[in-house]
Amino acid sequence: MAKFLVNGFGGKRCLSGTLPVRGAKNSVLKAQAASILFKKELRLNNAPLIEDVFRMNNLLEDLGVKIDRIAKRSFKFIPPREFKTALDYEISKSFRSSIVLTGPILAREGVVSFPHPGGCVIGQRPIDVFLDAFKKMGAVVKRGKRVYVIEAKKMKPAEIFLKTPSVTATETLMMTAVLVKGKTVLYNCACEPEIEALAGFLNKAGADIRGAGTHTVSVHGGELLSSGVFDTPPDRIEAGSFAIISALCGKDLKITQCEPRQIRAVLESLRATGVAVEEGRNYILLNARAAFRPITLKTREYPGFPTDLQAPFSIILTQAKGRSLIFETVFEGRLNYLSDIQRMGAEIILCDPHRATIDGPTLLRGREMESPDLRAGLAFLTAGMVAKGDSVIHNVYNIDRGYENIEERLNAVGADIKRVN
Ligand code: EPZ
């Protein structure tokens, strides 16, 4: 398993230059899955070259989709006339996004079987919202020892209230409804920009989806789509990750090819700590500073502070002068990484699975860590660059799942990270 050797700056600001943002992981994966809704080809551009994209391609090829790489970041998907309906067990288990294939396969073929999806260990991550909705649309759900088997001779449209505004449930049910004859209405939907991007792309290909990006989405469905092109939008979580790194280690580091307006909550939180943030239409420029003010960081569904940036942002809070509070409202297991940051020298009290206090500023010292999930892994990389002395981060596959060549890109602006296989 590969690991990163990170040389710590000990608080000095050494990153400068231009850092372009890649295509959005949590957007491209759903567009790949959307190939199930098409009769003919789907073209996808600006894909980030990350592990989850290749896993999703493996899964789709196993189901019968023919995939050609037509350029470095472009793929062409040719769906089969008939899909295989059992998702590959190992691949599906390796990432959460496999769940978005289930509804479209069920609607297209009348049956689907799959294991409970895997992915980041940040909480229970149940799938009851999906299963309840499939039942409302006429499906019968059976849970075996290893897999779920869901059958629906003919799915029917329904009015569905999501018990929680789940991002992938909103996307999965929206795509499922495209193939179900009649009008389906989804209430209490997630409003993330990736959902709007997905609906816009499907509508351009002939779907009739209204309200995406708001809490109520209606879909008039019933036909396969003919063909379509998806241009992956920039990754707002990657842009936010780089802005946080820049606030700690940057000196005139410009983050480009991004959409600052999609991470307003993050930029406002940076400003609240005292960081001067300049934003343009598609760039962010931060003037890092030596001392930060403490804040209360509360994660919320979009447009609130994104849960995916809670871990990276906590490294700033270890350098803030005073007591900060982290309140992780979305996942019950997303503060576990803090014990590693504590062992680097941070003063942290874990109050309960959702809340922690951080007293700063404290000197962080480099140490050996194991990346437990994608965003905690990025937080460890950030802490390693801030720390005095070197750090070793194991299990970097978790970071490669969502960040393309992260060490090469950070080294190009002044970091000192070595990948050791
Ligand atoms: C998506 O995960 C993202 N992943 C996550 O990003 C992100 O953290 C999350 O949305 C929240 O923004 C992808 O898009 C691939 P949820 P998702 O369903 O859809 C509960 C990253 O690092 N819930 O919105 O799985 C759930 O337990 C990843 O890029 C149910 O109770 O998240 C959680 O508490 C990590 N039942 C809450 O909803 C369900 O059936 C929100 O989860 C589904 C979810």
Residues whose N, C-alpha, C, O or C-beta is under 5 A from the ligand:
A	BS01	EPZ	N26 R96 S97 C120 R125 P126 I127 D128 V129 F130 T164 P165 S166 V167 T168 A169 T307 D308 V330 F331 L374 R375
